[in-house]
Amino acid sequence: MTVDALLVCGLLIGPAYVILYVLGGMLRPGYSHISNSVSELLSPGAPHKAILIVIQVIYALLHVTFVLGVLEAMQGSETGAHVGMIGAWTIVAIGAATIGTAIFPQDAEGAPATRAGRIHKILVFAVLIPTSILSTLLVGLWSRQAGTLPNFDIYSYATVGAIVVMGGVGGAAVKTRYAGLAERIAAVVTHQWLFVLALRLLMHRA
């Protein structure tokens, strides 16, 4: 694949996530996008789980292929290169953790807690959220130090703040009727940054 084709994968990450939960919601009677989490679509016993796992794996792999393009786009940038590369590799960690949440699904609502369910929570709160913050921060620092993508550093720092805020809101909303809505807003915050990063890098290469 060309570098541009790899970067286009970054534009597709957000839409793939939307397809996952919209399709999953359509296939699950009584599912609410306001109150139910996306992870519930992959809980043990969930209907049509196999096709949703395929979409989630594609979603995760889009992170990996996108990073390959980001690393290529960073070539030739001596200042801040190490910071940028670490930031890029943390995006790979997001993809890997996402696959992990499929292997270790969230416990079904009302079911006894399981080891898989506990690992799922660890992957979400100890891996996905921190790596989302770290990747955004480090790539923002790279853009500032390298002088690449003007003002993208400020945009990245603002996104980090939004991720932290929505992480807190999402945590507070876990046991409320708005848990699903909070999760989706938090996902928009992280996915829009990946979309803008991919778009800016594509425009920079044009």
Short mmCIF file of the C-alpha atoms (twelve columns), coordinates in Angstrom:
data_MODEL
# 
_entry.id   MODEL 
# 
loop_
_atom_site.group_PDB 
_atom_site.id 
_atom_site.type_symbol 
_atom_site.label_atom_id 
_atom_site.label_alt_id 
_atom_site.label_comp_id 
_atom_site.label_asym_id 
_atom_site.label_seq_id 
_atom_site.Cartn_x 
_atom_site.Cartn_y 
_atom_site.Cartn_z 
_atom_site.pdbx_PDB_model_num 
ATOM 1   C CA . MET A 1   0.000   0.000   0.000  1 
ATOM 2   C CA . THR A 2   1.121   3.563   -0.671 1 
ATOM 3   C CA . VAL A 3   1.654   6.004   2.192  1 
ATOM 4   C CA . ASP A 4   -1.468  7.927   1.177  1 
ATOM 5   C CA . ALA A 5   -3.528  4.730   1.181  1 
ATOM 6   C CA . LEU A 6   -2.253  3.924   4.672  1 
ATOM 7   C CA . LEU A 7   -3.166  7.404   5.873  1 
ATOM 8   C CA . VAL A 8   -6.666  7.049   4.412  1 
ATOM 9   C CA . CYS A 9   -7.121  4.192   6.909  1 
ATOM 10  C CA . GLY A 10  -7.080  6.879   9.600  1 
ATOM 11  C CA . LEU A 11  -10.104 8.508   7.982  1 
ATOM 12  C CA . LEU A 12  -11.974 5.209   8.202  1 
ATOM 13  C CA . ILE A 13  -11.418 4.460   11.904 1 
ATOM 14  C CA . GLY A 14  -14.318 6.587   13.145 1 
ATOM 15  C CA . PRO A 15  -16.807 5.392   10.496 1 
ATOM 16  C CA . ALA A 16  -15.893 1.757   11.259 1 
ATOM 17  C CA . TYR A 17  -16.734 2.335   14.920 1 
ATOM 18  C CA . VAL A 18  -20.059 3.924   14.008 1 
ATOM 19  C CA . ILE A 19  -20.914 1.001   11.720 1 
ATOM 20  C CA . LEU A 20  -20.111 -1.399  14.581 1 
ATOM 21  C CA . TYR A 21  -22.547 0.059   17.071 1 
ATOM 22  C CA . VAL A 22  -25.239 1.154   14.605 1 
ATOM 23  C CA . LEU A 23  -25.376 -2.280  12.979 1 
ATOM 24  C CA . GLY A 24  -25.137 -3.995  16.359 1 
ATOM 25  C CA . GLY A 25  -27.996 -1.898  17.684 1 
ATOM 26  C CA . MET A 26  -30.146 -2.746  14.672 1 
ATOM 27  C CA . LEU A 27  -29.503 -6.450  15.182 1 
ATOM 28  C CA . ARG A 28  -30.300 -6.403  18.915 1 
ATOM 29  C CA . PRO A 29  -33.939 -5.761  19.852 1 
ATOM 30  C CA . GLY A 30  -34.378 -3.356  22.748 1 
ATOM 31  C CA . TYR A 31  -30.831 -1.999  22.531 1 
ATOM 32  C CA . SER A 32  -30.489 1.694   23.423 1 
ATOM 33  C CA . HIS A 33  -27.640 3.880   22.171 1 
ATOM 34  C CA . ILE A 34  -28.347 6.209   25.082 1 
ATOM 35  C CA . SER A 35  -28.121 3.744   27.952 1 
ATOM 36  C CA . ASN A 36  -26.307 0.654   26.626 1 
ATOM 37  C CA . SER A 37  -22.552 0.487   26.076 1 
ATOM 38  C CA . VAL A 38  -20.950 -0.588  22.802 1 
ATOM 39  C CA . SER A 39  -19.199 -3.424  24.636 1 
ATOM 40  C CA . GLU A 40  -22.576 -4.967  25.466 1 
ATOM 41  C CA . LEU A 41  -22.951 -5.808  21.770 1 
ATOM 42  C CA . LEU A 42  -20.095 -8.294  22.179 1 
ATOM 43  C CA . SER A 43  -21.025 -9.682  25.591 1 
ATOM 44  C CA . PRO A 44  -21.477 -13.467 25.975 1 
ATOM 45  C CA . GLY A 45  -24.776 -14.508 24.439 1 
ATOM 46  C CA . ALA A 46  -25.185 -11.305 22.409 1 
ATOM 47  C CA . PRO A 47  -26.938 -11.890 19.047 1 
ATOM 48  C CA . HIS A 48  -24.940 -11.760 15.795 1 
ATOM 49  C CA . LYS A 49  -21.755 -11.442 17.816 1 
ATOM 50  C CA . ALA A 50  -19.537 -13.044 15.144 1 
ATOM 51  C CA . ILE A 51  -20.139 -10.398 12.476 1 
ATOM 52  C CA . LEU A 52  -19.635 -7.614  15.022 1 
ATOM 53  C CA . ILE A 53  -16.314 -9.107  16.111 1 
ATOM 54  C CA . VAL A 54  -15.190 -9.083  12.463 1 
ATOM 55  C CA . ILE A 55  -16.020 -5.378  12.247 1 
ATOM 56  C CA . GLN A 56  -14.218 -4.697  15.520 1 
ATOM 57  C CA . VAL A 57  -11.095 -6.502  14.294 1 
ATOM 58  C CA . ILE A 58  -11.189 -4.443  11.079 1 
ATOM 59  C CA . TYR A 59  -11.575 -1.323  13.216 1 
ATOM 60  C CA . ALA A 60  -8.540  -2.345  15.269 1 
ATOM 61  C CA . LEU A 61  -6.426  -3.178  12.205 1 
ATOM 62  C CA . LEU A 62  -7.217  0.233   10.711 1 
ATOM 63  C CA . HIS A 63  -5.287  1.722   13.649 1 
ATOM 64  C CA . VAL A 64  -2.259  -0.407  12.788 1 
ATOM 65  C CA . THR A 65  -2.258  0.330   9.055  1 
ATOM 66  C CA . PHE A 66  -2.806  4.024   9.741  1 
ATOM 67  C CA . VAL A 67  0.225   4.122   12.020 1 
ATOM 68  C CA . LEU A 68  2.390   2.654   9.266  1 
ATOM 69  C CA . GLY A 69  1.412   5.655   7.171  1 
ATOM 70  C CA . VAL A 70  2.023   8.067   10.052 1 
ATOM 71  C CA . LEU A 71  5.517   6.656   10.619 1 
ATOM 72  C CA . GLU A 72  6.317   7.028   6.916  1 
ATOM 73  C CA . ALA A 73  5.004   10.579  6.948  1 
ATOM 74  C CA . MET A 74  7.280   11.360  9.908  1 
ATOM 75  C CA . GLN A 75  10.388  10.257  8.004  1 
ATOM 76  C CA . GLY A 76  12.793  13.132  7.459  1 
ATOM 77  C CA . SER A 77  11.581  14.922  10.567 1 
ATOM 78  C CA . GLU A 78  14.645  14.946  12.794 1 
ATOM 79  C CA . THR A 79  13.368  17.255  15.526 1 
ATOM 80  C CA . GLY A 80  10.874  15.499  17.757 1 
ATOM 81  C CA . ALA A 81  11.058  12.291  15.706 1 
ATOM 82  C CA . HIS A 82  11.369  9.989   18.731 1 
ATOM 83  C CA . VAL A 83  8.454   11.650  20.513 1 
ATOM 84  C CA . GLY A 84  6.310   11.367  17.392 1 
ATOM 85  C CA . MET A 85  7.166   7.727   16.819 1 
ATOM 86  C CA . ILE A 86  6.342   6.810   20.415 1 
ATOM 87  C CA . GLY A 87  3.040   8.614   20.000 1 
ATOM 88  C CA . ALA A 88  2.349   6.736   16.783 1 
ATOM 89  C CA . TRP A 89  3.088   3.371   18.374 1 
ATOM 90  C CA . THR A 90  0.663   4.111   21.195 1 
ATOM 91  C CA . ILE A 91  -2.042  4.236   18.500 1 
ATOM 92  C CA . VAL A 92  -1.046  0.649   17.683 1 
ATOM 93  C CA . ALA A 93  -1.559  -0.127  21.371 1 
ATOM 94  C CA . ILE A 94  -5.118  1.193   21.036 1 
ATOM 95  C CA . GLY A 95  -5.734  -1.258  18.194 1 
ATOM 96  C CA . ALA A 96  -4.190  -4.138  20.132 1 
ATOM 97  C CA . ALA A 97  -6.238  -3.346  23.240 1 
ATOM 98  C CA . THR A 98  -9.381  -3.188  21.107 1 
ATOM 99  C CA . ILE A 99  -8.757  -6.722  19.876 1 
ATOM 100 C CA . GLY A 100 -8.182  -7.663  23.504 1 
ATOM 101 C CA . THR A 101 -11.646 -6.392  24.448 1 
ATOM 102 C CA . ALA A 102 -13.113 -8.765  21.858 1 
ATOM 103 C CA . ILE A 103 -11.146 -11.695 23.285 1 
ATOM 104 C CA . PHE A 104 -12.132 -10.717 26.831 1 
ATOM 105 C CA . PRO A 105 -15.709 -9.390  26.455 1 
ATOM 106 C CA . GLN A 106 -17.666 -7.365  28.960 1 
ATOM 107 C CA . ASP A 107 -19.861 -9.467  31.221 1 
ATOM 108 C CA . ALA A 108 -23.497 -9.628  30.165 1 
ATOM 109 C CA . GLU A 109 -25.765 -7.360  32.175 1 
ATOM 110 C CA . GLY A 110 -26.880 -9.076  35.381 1 
ATOM 111 C CA . ALA A 111 -24.441 -11.979 34.940 1 
ATOM 112 C CA . PRO A 112 -21.866 -12.872 37.617 1 
ATOM 113 C CA . ALA A 113 -18.482 -11.182 37.277 1 
ATOM 114 C CA . THR A 114 -15.905 -13.224 35.364 1 
ATOM 115 C CA . ARG A 115 -12.152 -13.025 34.798 1 
ATOM 116 C CA . ALA A 116 -12.771 -12.035 31.175 1 
ATOM 117 C CA . GLY A 117 -15.053 -9.224  32.316 1 
ATOM 118 C CA . ARG A 118 -12.435 -7.926  34.752 1 
ATOM 119 C CA . ILE A 119 -9.732  -8.002  32.071 1 
ATOM 120 C CA . HIS A 120 -12.112 -6.135  29.772 1 
ATOM 121 C CA . LYS A 121 -12.412 -3.312  32.314 1 
ATOM 122 C CA . ILE A 122 -8.627  -3.178  32.715 1 
ATOM 123 C CA . LEU A 123 -8.153  -2.912  28.954 1 
ATOM 124 C CA . VAL A 124 -10.678 -0.079  28.721 1 
ATOM 125 C CA . PHE A 125 -9.700  1.999   31.744 1 
ATOM 126 C CA . ALA A 126 -5.992  1.176   32.113 1 
ATOM 127 C CA . VAL A 127 -5.022  0.859   28.434 1 
ATOM 128 C CA . LEU A 128 -7.473  2.406   25.964 1 
ATOM 129 C CA . ILE A 129 -8.082  5.691   27.790 1 
ATOM 130 C CA . PRO A 130 -4.418  6.313   28.815 1 
ATOM 131 C CA . THR A 131 -3.054  5.437   25.356 1 
ATOM 132 C CA . SER A 132 -5.627  7.704   23.702 1 
ATOM 133 C CA . ILE A 133 -4.371  10.563  25.866 1 
ATOM 134 C CA . LEU A 134 -0.710  9.681   25.369 1 
ATOM 135 C CA . SER A 135 -0.889  9.317   21.582 1 
ATOM 136 C CA . THR A 136 -2.704  12.641  21.214 1 
ATOM 137 C CA . LEU A 137 -0.247  14.438  23.483 1 
ATOM 138 C CA . LEU A 138 2.936   12.999  21.966 1 
ATOM 139 C CA . VAL A 139 1.948   13.462  18.330 1 
ATOM 140 C CA . GLY A 140 0.934   17.011  19.219 1 
ATOM 141 C CA . LEU A 141 4.377   17.585  20.751 1 
ATOM 142 C CA . TRP A 142 5.993   16.145  17.625 1 
ATOM 143 C CA . SER A 143 4.078   18.517  15.352 1 
ATOM 144 C CA . ARG A 144 5.235   21.456  17.485 1 
ATOM 145 C CA . GLN A 145 8.881   20.413  17.721 1 
ATOM 146 C CA . ALA A 146 9.153   19.420  14.063 1 
ATOM 147 C CA . GLY A 147 7.296   22.482  12.819 1 
ATOM 148 C CA . THR A 148 4.977   20.182  10.890 1 
ATOM 149 C CA . LEU A 149 1.194   20.623  10.719 1 
ATOM 150 C CA . PRO A 150 0.935   24.220  12.023 1 
ATOM 151 C CA . ASN A 151 -1.336  24.665  15.054 1 
ATOM 152 C CA . PHE A 152 -1.998  20.935  15.237 1 
ATOM 153 C CA . ASP A 153 -0.212  20.893  18.586 1 
ATOM 154 C CA . ILE A 154 -2.742  23.317  20.093 1 
ATOM 155 C CA . TYR A 155 -5.569  21.279  18.612 1 
ATOM 156 C CA . SER A 156 -4.057  18.121  20.114 1 
ATOM 157 C CA . TYR A 157 -3.684  19.644  23.578 1 
ATOM 158 C CA . ALA A 158 -7.320  20.772  23.471 1 
ATOM 159 C CA . THR A 159 -8.309  17.236  22.481 1 
ATOM 160 C CA . VAL A 160 -6.334  15.811  25.407 1 
ATOM 161 C CA . GLY A 161 -8.316  18.072  27.736 1 
ATOM 162 C CA . ALA A 162 -11.573 16.925  26.148 1 
ATOM 163 C CA . ILE A 163 -10.570 13.249  26.502 1 
ATOM 164 C CA . VAL A 164 -9.798  13.731  30.193 1 
ATOM 165 C CA . VAL A 165 -13.111 15.507  30.781 1 
ATOM 166 C CA . MET A 166 -15.128 12.920  28.879 1 
ATOM 167 C CA . GLY A 167 -13.248 10.105  30.619 1 
ATOM 168 C CA . GLY A 168 -14.442 11.526  33.928 1 
ATOM 169 C CA . VAL A 169 -17.975 12.041  32.645 1 
ATOM 170 C CA . GLY A 170 -18.047 8.517   31.221 1 
ATOM 171 C CA . GLY A 171 -16.835 7.031   34.490 1 
ATOM 172 C CA . ALA A 172 -19.485 8.934   36.441 1 
ATOM 173 C CA . ALA A 173 -22.188 7.850   33.984 1 
ATOM 174 C CA . VAL A 174 -21.418 4.109   34.056 1 
ATOM 175 C CA . LYS A 175 -24.321 3.241   36.342 1 
ATOM 176 C CA . THR A 176 -26.760 5.784   34.890 1 
ATOM 177 C CA . ARG A 177 -29.243 5.710   32.017 1 
ATOM 178 C CA . TYR A 178 -26.871 7.890   29.972 1 
ATOM 179 C CA . ALA A 179 -23.859 5.578   30.013 1 
ATOM 180 C CA . GLY A 180 -24.106 4.763   26.301 1 
ATOM 181 C CA . LEU A 181 -24.414 8.405   25.289 1 
ATOM 182 C CA . ALA A 182 -21.383 9.418   27.362 1 
ATOM 183 C CA . GLU A 183 -19.339 6.596   25.823 1 
ATOM 184 C CA . ARG A 184 -20.268 7.653   22.290 1 
ATOM 185 C CA . ILE A 185 -19.400 11.308  22.924 1 
ATOM 186 C CA . ALA A 186 -16.031 10.231  24.336 1 
ATOM 187 C CA . ALA A 187 -15.472 8.097   21.229 1 
ATOM 188 C CA . VAL A 188 -16.224 11.083  18.981 1 
ATOM 189 C CA . VAL A 189 -13.526 13.083  20.789 1 
ATOM 190 C CA . THR A 190 -10.818 10.480  20.142 1 
ATOM 191 C CA . HIS A 191 -11.917 9.513   16.638 1 
ATOM 192 C CA . GLN A 192 -12.186 13.069  15.354 1 
ATOM 193 C CA . TRP A 193 -8.554  13.649  16.351 1 
ATOM 194 C CA . LEU A 194 -7.429  10.589  14.384 1 
ATOM 195 C CA . PHE A 195 -9.507  11.782  11.423 1 
ATOM 196 C CA . VAL A 196 -8.000  15.282  11.529 1 
ATOM 197 C CA . LEU A 197 -4.465  13.881  11.930 1 
ATOM 198 C CA . ALA A 198 -4.924  11.687  8.858  1 
ATOM 199 C CA . LEU A 199 -6.436  14.564  6.887  1 
ATOM 200 C CA . ARG A 200 -3.683  17.013  7.839  1 
ATOM 201 C CA . LEU A 201 -0.947  14.528  6.948  1 
ATOM 202 C CA . LEU A 202 -2.602  13.834  3.588  1 
ATOM 203 C CA . MET A 203 -2.860  17.562  2.887  1 
ATOM 204 C CA . HIS A 204 0.761   18.052  3.980  1 
ATOM 205 C CA . ARG A 205 1.892   15.420  1.480  1 
ATOM 206 C CA . ALA A 206 -0.209  16.798  -1.379 1 
# 
